[in-house]
Amino acid sequence: MQRNTTIVVLTIFLICLGTLIATAQTDEQRIKDVITSAYVNGIQNAGSVQDIDTGFHPSFELITLGKDSSTVSLLPIYTWREMVRQSKEAGKTPAVKTECKFLSIDITGAAAVAKIELYREGKLIFTDYLSLYKFREGWRIVSKIFHRH
């Protein structure tokens, strides 16, 4: 009797564990999809403005370190988006596409951080740290810091 109970409890535990792992993998893939669509293709490769709007939260800010290494500047998404839109209208799209390598994605509940590298023509140009939150409509990028190589 005790053996049967142990088997049932272990089976339930393994099913729950499997469900948690599957959910985490699904969230990880959704985060990769949002970053690829909105950021890499949308921003870096002057893609769809609609994809930018879908993947970035309206409160998003790009945080840049000042040249003096003691100040920061903020660039809101609406300004960055407008720069992409104007470049597209002027026919100034990147001649060489930016490619992304995902180094890590750390998810805790509805919060996540992704570390990625961006390459052009095989050359590393940026290491980015993107923060995301999971909203009712899905994962959205809320901030970014980076290192330029």
For each residue, the residues with C-beta under 8 A, 3 or more apart:
1: 4 5
2: 5 6
3: 6 7
4: 1 7 8
5: 1 2 8 9
6: 2 3 9 10
7: 3 4 10 11
8: 4 5 11 12
9: 5 6 12 13
10: 6 7 13 14
11: 7 8 14 15
12: 8 9 15 16
13: 9 10 16 17
14: 10 11 17 18
15: 11 12 18 19
16: 12 13 19 20
17: 13 14 20 21
18: 14 15 21 22
19: 15 16 22 23
20: 16 17 23 24
21: 17 18 24 25
22: 18 19 25 26
23: 19 20 26 27
24: 20 21 27 28 107
25: 21 22 28 29
26: 22 23 29 30
27: 23 24 30 31 107 112 134 139
28: 24 25 31 32 105 107
29: 25 26 32 33
30: 26 27 33 34 138 139
31: 27 28 34 35 105 107 112 114 132 139
32: 28 29 35 36 102 105 114
33: 29 30 36 37
34: 30 31 37 38 39 54 55 132 138 139 140 141
35: 31 32 38 39 40 55 100 102 114 116 130 141
36: 32 33 39 40 41 100
37: 33 34 40 41 42 47 48 51 54 55
38: 34 35 41 42 43 51 52 54 55 56 141
39: 34 35 36 42 43 44 55 56 100 130 141
40: 35 36 37 43 44 45 98 99 100 118
41: 36 37 38 44 45 47 48 51
42: 37 38 39 45 47 48 49 51 52 55 84
43: 38 39 40 46 47 52 80 84
44: 39 40 41 94 98 118
45: 40 41 42 93 94 97 98
46: 43 84 87 88 92 93 94
47: 37 41 42 43 51 52
48: 37 41 42 51 52
49: 42 52 53 81 84 85 88
50: 53 54
51: 37 38 41 42 47 48 54 55
52: 38 42 43 47 48 49 55 56 77 81 84
53: 49 50 56 81
54: 34 37 38 50 51
55: 34 35 37 38 39 42 51 52 140 141
56: 38 39 52 53 60 77 81 140 141
57: 60 77 133 135 140 141 142
58: 77 78
59: 76 77 142
60: 56 57 76 77 140 141 142 143 144
61: 74 75 76 77 143 144
62: 74 75 76 77 80 143 144 146
63: 72 73 74 143 144 145
64: 72 73 74 75 145 146
65: 69 71 72 145
66: 69 70 71 72 73
67:
68: 71
69: 65 66
70: 66
71: 65 66 68
72: 63 64 65 66
73: 63 64 66
74: 61 62 63 64
75: 61 62 64 79 80
76: 59 60 61 62 79 80
77: 52 56 57 58 59 60 61 62 80 81
78: 58 81 82
79: 75 76 82 83
80: 43 62 75 76 77 83 84
81: 49 52 53 56 77 78 84 85
82: 78 79 85 86
83: 79 80 86 87
84: 42 43 46 49 52 80 81 87 88
85: 49 81 82 88 89
86: 82 83 89 90
87: 46 83 84 90 92 93
88: 46 49 84 85 91 92 93
89: 85 86
90: 86 87
91: 88
92: 46 87 88
93: 45 46 87 88
94: 44 45 46 97 98
95:
96: 120 121
97: 45 94 120
98: 40 44 45 94 118 119 120 125
99: 40 118 119 120
100: 35 36 39 40 116 117 118 119
101: 116 117 118 119
102: 32 35 105 114 115 116
103: 115 116 117 127
104: 114 115
105: 28 31 32 102 112 113 114 115
106: 112 113 114
107: 24 27 28 31 111 112
108: 111 112
109: 134
110: 133 134
111: 107 108 131 132 133 134
112: 27 31 105 106 107 108 131 132 133 134 139
113: 105 106 129 130 131 132
114: 31 32 35 102 104 105 106 128 129 130 132
115: 102 103 104 105 127 128 129
116: 35 100 101 102 103 127 128 130
117: 100 101 103 124 126 127 128
118: 40 44 98 99 100 101 124 125 126 127 128
119: 98 99 100 101 122 123 124 125
120: 96 97 98 99 123 125
121: 96
122: 119
123: 119 120
124: 117 118 119 127 149
125: 98 118 119 120 148 149
126: 117 118 146 147 148 149
127: 103 115 116 117 118 124 146 147 149
128: 114 115 116 117 118 144 145 146
129: 113 114 115 144 145 146
130: 35 39 113 114 116 141 143 144
131: 111 112 113 141 142 143 144
132: 31 34 111 112 113 114 139 140 141 142
133: 57 110 111 112 139 140 142
134: 27 109 110 111 112 138 139
135: 57 138 139 140
136:
137: 140
138: 30 34 134 135
139: 27 30 31 34 112 132 133 134 135
140: 34 55 56 57 60 132 133 135 137
141: 34 35 38 39 55 56 57 60 130 131 132 144
142: 57 59 60 131 132 133
143: 60 61 62 63 130 131
144: 60 61 62 63 128 129 130 131 141
145: 63 64 65 128 129
146: 62 64 126 127 128 129
147: 126 127
148: 125 126
149: 124 125 126 127
